[in-house]
């Protein structure tokens, strides 16, 4: 992480591997997370988000299988899923309305990612879906 950035957006990572003076030369630090740390005491804004155990969503495993997951815990009342907070921040900056449900966000992914093209949240069903694509890994 560059310490000389104009803005730093941290999502979910408590940055416990960073020094207490993290971001001291940064104009704006926004932290979306469920727990604070000494490194994030300088954050200008701390927005609470729910953990994976408190939300519904999807993940893609190392075998390229996309699966749904479902939250089993009730999160803090003011906390929301990270994607929802990021949607609102994006809307505030761009003025463009964003998707508001897990299903809508996943369906938007299929519009912008070649690997997910044509796949909908509904199609995942209870068993998930095996993606068929060859990942290109570039060493630099």
ChimeraX commands (.cxc) that place a marker at each C-alpha (Angstrom):
marker #1 position 0.00,0.00,0.00 radius 0.5
marker #1 position 1.35,3.35,-1.01 radius 0.5
marker #1 position 1.56,5.76,1.91 radius 0.5
marker #1 position 1.43,8.77,-0.45 radius 0.5
marker #1 position -2.05,8.27,-1.91 radius 0.5
marker #1 position -4.68,11.03,-1.98 radius 0.5
marker #1 position -7.29,8.55,-0.82 radius 0.5
marker #1 position -7.23,5.02,0.57 radius 0.5
marker #1 position -10.30,2.80,0.61 radius 0.5
marker #1 position -9.91,-0.27,2.83 radius 0.5
marker #1 position -12.59,-2.96,2.59 radius 0.5
marker #1 position -12.65,-5.65,5.27 radius 0.5
marker #1 position -8.92,-5.84,6.03 radius 0.5
marker #1 position -7.99,-4.67,9.54 radius 0.5
marker #1 position -4.45,-3.96,8.32 radius 0.5
marker #1 position -2.94,-5.50,11.40 radius 0.5
marker #1 position 0.32,-5.87,9.49 radius 0.5
marker #1 position 0.61,-2.07,9.11 radius 0.5
marker #1 position 2.20,0.39,11.50 radius 0.5
marker #1 position 0.14,2.69,13.74 radius 0.5
marker #1 position 1.08,5.65,11.48 radius 0.5
marker #1 position -0.55,4.02,8.44 radius 0.5
marker #1 position -1.85,6.63,6.01 radius 0.5
marker #1 position -0.56,9.65,7.91 radius 0.5
marker #1 position 0.23,11.49,4.65 radius 0.5
marker #1 position -3.08,10.56,3.01 radius 0.5
marker #1 position -5.83,13.13,2.53 radius 0.5
marker #1 position -8.73,10.72,3.00 radius 0.5
marker #1 position -9.03,7.22,4.46 radius 0.5
marker #1 position -12.32,5.33,4.31 radius 0.5
marker #1 position -12.60,2.00,6.11 radius 0.5
marker #1 position -15.41,-0.47,5.52 radius 0.5
marker #1 position -15.11,-3.21,8.09 radius 0.5
marker #1 position -16.43,-5.19,10.99 radius 0.5
marker #1 position -13.55,-4.63,13.43 radius 0.5
marker #1 position -11.16,-1.77,13.96 radius 0.5
marker #1 position -7.43,-1.84,14.59 radius 0.5
marker #1 position -4.69,0.52,15.65 radius 0.5
marker #1 position -3.65,1.00,12.01 radius 0.5
marker #1 position -7.12,2.31,11.12 radius 0.5
marker #1 position -7.50,4.85,13.93 radius 0.5
marker #1 position -6.66,7.58,11.38 radius 0.5
marker #1 position -9.62,6.68,9.15 radius 0.5
marker #1 position -11.73,9.72,8.32 radius 0.5
marker #1 position -14.78,7.52,7.89 radius 0.5
marker #1 position -15.42,4.07,9.35 radius 0.5
marker #1 position -18.48,2.42,7.83 radius 0.5
marker #1 position -19.70,-0.80,9.43 radius 0.5
marker #1 position -20.12,-3.82,7.17 radius 0.5
marker #1 position -21.36,-7.30,7.90 radius 0.5
marker #1 position -19.10,-10.35,7.82 radius 0.5
marker #1 position -19.59,-13.26,5.42 radius 0.5
marker #1 position -21.40,-15.13,8.20 radius 0.5
marker #1 position -24.02,-12.35,8.33 radius 0.5
marker #1 position -24.87,-11.97,4.62 radius 0.5
marker #1 position -26.05,-13.89,1.59 radius 0.5
marker #1 position -23.78,-13.99,-1.44 radius 0.5
marker #1 position -21.74,-16.07,-3.83 radius 0.5
marker #1 position -18.16,-17.20,-4.13 radius 0.5
marker #1 position -16.14,-18.89,-6.84 radius 0.5
marker #1 position -13.81,-21.62,-5.60 radius 0.5
marker #1 position -10.42,-22.61,-7.05 radius 0.5
marker #1 position -12.13,-25.22,-9.27 radius 0.5
marker #1 position -14.21,-22.45,-10.92 radius 0.5
marker #1 position -17.47,-23.55,-9.28 radius 0.5
marker #1 position -19.73,-20.64,-8.36 radius 0.5
marker #1 position -21.79,-21.31,-5.25 radius 0.5
marker #1 position -24.27,-19.42,-3.10 radius 0.5
marker #1 position -23.81,-18.96,0.62 radius 0.5
marker #1 position -26.28,-17.81,3.21 radius 0.5
marker #1 position -25.72,-15.82,6.38 radius 0.5
marker #1 position -26.44,-17.64,9.60 radius 0.5
marker #1 position -25.84,-14.84,12.10 radius 0.5
marker #1 position -27.59,-11.52,12.66 radius 0.5
marker #1 position -25.12,-8.67,12.22 radius 0.5
marker #1 position -25.10,-5.28,13.92 radius 0.5
marker #1 position -28.20,-3.25,13.14 radius 0.5
marker #1 position -26.37,-0.45,11.30 radius 0.5
marker #1 position -24.06,-2.76,9.34 radius 0.5
marker #1 position -24.75,-3.72,5.74 radius 0.5
marker #1 position -22.99,-5.97,3.22 radius 0.5
marker #1 position -19.84,-4.39,1.75 radius 0.5
marker #1 position -21.29,-4.50,-1.78 radius 0.5
marker #1 position -24.29,-2.45,-0.61 radius 0.5
marker #1 position -22.12,0.24,0.98 radius 0.5
marker #1 position -19.87,0.34,-2.11 radius 0.5
marker #1 position -22.97,0.66,-4.31 radius 0.5
marker #1 position -24.12,3.70,-2.33 radius 0.5
marker #1 position -20.66,5.28,-2.45 radius 0.5
marker #1 position -20.52,4.69,-6.22 radius 0.5
marker #1 position -23.97,6.22,-6.67 radius 0.5
marker #1 position -23.01,9.25,-4.58 radius 0.5
marker #1 position -19.87,9.87,-6.66 radius 0.5
marker #1 position -21.25,9.09,-10.12 radius 0.5
marker #1 position -24.92,9.96,-9.75 radius 0.5
marker #1 position -25.76,6.62,-11.38 radius 0.5
marker #1 position -28.21,4.30,-9.63 radius 0.5
marker #1 position -26.71,0.95,-8.67 radius 0.5
marker #1 position -28.10,-2.53,-8.08 radius 0.5
marker #1 position -29.65,-3.16,-4.67 radius 0.5
marker #1 position -30.00,-6.92,-4.14 radius 0.5
marker #1 position -27.56,-9.83,-4.13 radius 0.5
marker #1 position -29.36,-11.19,-7.17 radius 0.5
marker #1 position -29.09,-7.89,-9.06 radius 0.5
marker #1 position -25.41,-7.46,-8.23 radius 0.5
marker #1 position -24.60,-11.02,-9.37 radius 0.5
marker #1 position -26.57,-10.53,-12.57 radius 0.5
marker #1 position -24.61,-7.32,-13.20 radius 0.5
marker #1 position -21.40,-9.34,-12.83 radius 0.5
marker #1 position -22.52,-11.49,-15.75 radius 0.5
marker #1 position -22.86,-8.31,-17.82 radius 0.5
marker #1 position -19.30,-7.13,-17.18 radius 0.5
marker #1 position -17.24,-10.31,-16.74 radius 0.5
marker #1 position -16.58,-12.65,-19.65 radius 0.5
marker #1 position -16.27,-15.65,-17.31 radius 0.5
marker #1 position -19.81,-15.08,-15.97 radius 0.5
marker #1 position -21.49,-14.03,-19.24 radius 0.5
marker #1 position -25.10,-15.17,-19.41 radius 0.5
marker #1 position -25.10,-16.70,-15.92 radius 0.5
marker #1 position -27.80,-15.49,-13.52 radius 0.5
marker #1 position -28.13,-15.84,-9.76 radius 0.5
marker #1 position -31.22,-17.97,-10.27 radius 0.5
marker #1 position -29.29,-20.45,-12.44 radius 0.5
marker #1 position -26.87,-21.21,-9.59 radius 0.5
marker #1 position -29.58,-23.19,-7.82 radius 0.5
marker #1 position -28.56,-25.16,-4.73 radius 0.5
marker #1 position -25.64,-26.98,-6.36 radius 0.5
marker #1 position -23.85,-24.02,-7.91 radius 0.5
marker #1 position -22.51,-23.76,-11.44 radius 0.5
marker #1 position -19.28,-24.90,-13.04 radius 0.5
marker #1 position -17.69,-22.09,-15.04 radius 0.5
marker #1 position -16.01,-22.96,-18.32 radius 0.5
marker #1 position -13.15,-20.58,-19.01 radius 0.5
marker #1 position -9.38,-20.61,-19.19 radius 0.5
marker #1 position -7.85,-18.09,-16.82 radius 0.5
marker #1 position -4.92,-16.19,-18.27 radius 0.5
marker #1 position -2.17,-15.73,-15.72 radius 0.5
marker #1 position 0.46,-13.16,-16.58 radius 0.5
marker #1 position 3.72,-13.04,-14.69 radius 0.5
marker #1 position 5.21,-9.60,-14.45 radius 0.5
marker link #1:1,2 radius 0.2
marker link #1:2,3 radius 0.2
marker link #1:3,4 radius 0.2
marker link #1:4,5 radius 0.2
marker link #1:5,6 radius 0.2
marker link #1:6,7 radius 0.2
marker link #1:7,8 radius 0.2
marker link #1:8,9 radius 0.2
marker link #1:9,10 radius 0.2
marker link #1:10,11 radius 0.2
marker link #1:11,12 radius 0.2
marker link #1:12,13 radius 0.2
marker link #1:13,14 radius 0.2
marker link #1:14,15 radius 0.2
marker link #1:15,16 radius 0.2
marker link #1:16,17 radius 0.2
marker link #1:17,18 radius 0.2
marker link #1:18,19 radius 0.2
marker link #1:19,20 radius 0.2
marker link #1:20,21 radius 0.2
marker link #1:21,22 radius 0.2
marker link #1:22,23 radius 0.2
marker link #1:23,24 radius 0.2
marker link #1:24,25 radius 0.2
marker link #1:25,26 radius 0.2
marker link #1:26,27 radius 0.2
marker link #1:27,28 radius 0.2
marker link #1:28,29 radius 0.2
marker link #1:29,30 radius 0.2
marker link #1:30,31 radius 0.2
marker link #1:31,32 radius 0.2
marker link #1:32,33 radius 0.2
marker link #1:33,34 radius 0.2
marker link #1:34,35 radius 0.2
marker link #1:35,36 radius 0.2
marker link #1:36,37 radius 0.2
marker link #1:37,38 radius 0.2
marker link #1:38,39 radius 0.2
marker link #1:39,40 radius 0.2
marker link #1:40,41 radius 0.2
marker link #1:41,42 radius 0.2
marker link #1:42,43 radius 0.2
marker link #1:43,44 radius 0.2
marker link #1:44,45 radius 0.2
marker link #1:45,46 radius 0.2
marker link #1:46,47 radius 0.2
marker link #1:47,48 radius 0.2
marker link #1:48,49 radius 0.2
marker link #1:49,50 radius 0.2
marker link #1:50,51 radius 0.2
marker link #1:51,52 radius 0.2
marker link #1:52,53 radius 0.2
marker link #1:53,54 radius 0.2
marker link #1:54,55 radius 0.2
marker link #1:55,56 radius 0.2
marker link #1:56,57 radius 0.2
marker link #1:57,58 radius 0.2
marker link #1:58,59 radius 0.2
marker link #1:59,60 radius 0.2
marker link #1:60,61 radius 0.2
marker link #1:61,62 radius 0.2
marker link #1:62,63 radius 0.2
marker link #1:63,64 radius 0.2
marker link #1:64,65 radius 0.2
marker link #1:65,66 radius 0.2
marker link #1:66,67 radius 0.2
marker link #1:67,68 radius 0.2
marker link #1:68,69 radius 0.2
marker link #1:69,70 radius 0.2
marker link #1:70,71 radius 0.2
marker link #1:71,72 radius 0.2
marker link #1:72,73 radius 0.2
marker link #1:73,74 radius 0.2
marker link #1:74,75 radius 0.2
marker link #1:75,76 radius 0.2
marker link #1:76,77 radius 0.2
marker link #1:77,78 radius 0.2
marker link #1:78,79 radius 0.2
marker link #1:79,80 radius 0.2
marker link #1:80,81 radius 0.2
marker link #1:81,82 radius 0.2
marker link #1:82,83 radius 0.2
marker link #1:83,84 radius 0.2
marker link #1:84,85 radius 0.2
marker link #1:85,86 radius 0.2
marker link #1:86,87 radius 0.2
marker link #1:87,88 radius 0.2
marker link #1:88,89 radius 0.2
marker link #1:89,90 radius 0.2
marker link #1:90,91 radius 0.2
marker link #1:91,92 radius 0.2
marker link #1:92,93 radius 0.2
marker link #1:93,94 radius 0.2
marker link #1:94,95 radius 0.2
marker link #1:95,96 radius 0.2
marker link #1:96,97 radius 0.2
marker link #1:97,98 radius 0.2
marker link #1:98,99 radius 0.2
marker link #1:99,100 radius 0.2
marker link #1:100,101 radius 0.2
marker link #1:101,102 radius 0.2
marker link #1:102,103 radius 0.2
marker link #1:103,104 radius 0.2
marker link #1:104,105 radius 0.2
marker link #1:105,106 radius 0.2
marker link #1:106,107 radius 0.2
marker link #1:107,108 radius 0.2
marker link #1:108,109 radius 0.2
marker link #1:109,110 radius 0.2
marker link #1:110,111 radius 0.2
marker link #1:111,112 radius 0.2
marker link #1:112,113 radius 0.2
marker link #1:113,114 radius 0.2
marker link #1:114,115 radius 0.2
marker link #1:115,116 radius 0.2
marker link #1:116,117 radius 0.2
marker link #1:117,118 radius 0.2
marker link #1:118,119 radius 0.2
marker link #1:119,120 radius 0.2
marker link #1:120,121 radius 0.2
marker link #1:121,122 radius 0.2
marker link #1:122,123 radius 0.2
marker link #1:123,124 radius 0.2
marker link #1:124,125 radius 0.2
marker link #1:125,126 radius 0.2
marker link #1:126,127 radius 0.2
marker link #1:127,128 radius 0.2
marker link #1:128,129 radius 0.2
marker link #1:129,130 radius 0.2
marker link #1:130,131 radius 0.2
marker link #1:131,132 radius 0.2
marker link #1:132,133 radius 0.2
marker link #1:133,134 radius 0.2
marker link #1:134,135 radius 0.2
marker link #1:135,136 radius 0.2
marker link #1:136,137 radius 0.2
marker link #1:137,138 radius 0.2
marker link #1:138,139 radius 0.2
marker link #1:139,140 radius 0.2
view
